[in-house]
Amino acid sequence: QQPVQSPQAVILREGEDAVINCSSSKALYSVHWYRQKHGEAPVFLMILLKGGEQKGHEKISASFNEKKQQSSLYLTASQLSYSGTYFCGTETGGGNKLTFGTGTQLKVEL
Amino acid sequence: DTEVTQTPKHLVMGMTNKKSLKCEQHMGHRAMYWYKQKAKKPPELMFVYSYEKLSINESVPSRFSPECPNSSLLNLHLHALQPEDSALYLCASSQNEQGTYNEQFFGPGTRLTVL
């Protein structure tokens, strides 16, 4: 079953912060976060592993609650370039199988 | 080189045609993926190749046939497609080694239209 993201959509003024949540019904091995702009490929933002390791871009932070099977992506001091659709991708075991979440459309305005 | 390339960018085909999508990466990655993405939906995994062997097939209809000729190349052969197969087809790759994070790098996609 597909992970559920919230909110579905959000509009920010430049400089504002946002939190995007990803919730799974299954135990997770890892959570990936990607941003996709219209007509473009998804771009890697962050990966969080069971056990606490993580890797990602400097200006992006995220958390992973293994017990609740949830992850949150924190966007601070948003810029116009942050606009796009954010997807979480979850792995429930090894084997490279990523299931993408429902997506969150984020728009940053002046 | 940190890029995944895909050709063609756009493809229009009839239901009786045979065509192929191509994907290439030169990052030394040992896992390659095909995803299908419909408008305003998340990417859906179709196939995974790990060390040039098919490791995951997500019950994809046989009119889609993947091929991995070597560690840098991934093809998707298309035959007798249906209009509902029209979508953006994304290729991705990842390191696939123990001890690495295994994030996926995506190509720009092929926009496929089936008439």
Interface residues (C-beta under 8 A of the other chain):
Chain A: Q2 S30 H32 Y34 E40 A41 P42 V43 F44 I47 L49 E53 K55 F87 G89 G95 N96 K97 L98 T99 F100 G101 T102 G103
Chain B: V4 A31 Y33 K40 K41 P42 P43 E44 L45 V48 S50 S55 I56 L90 S94 N96 Y101 N102 E103 Q104 F105 F106 G107 P108 G109
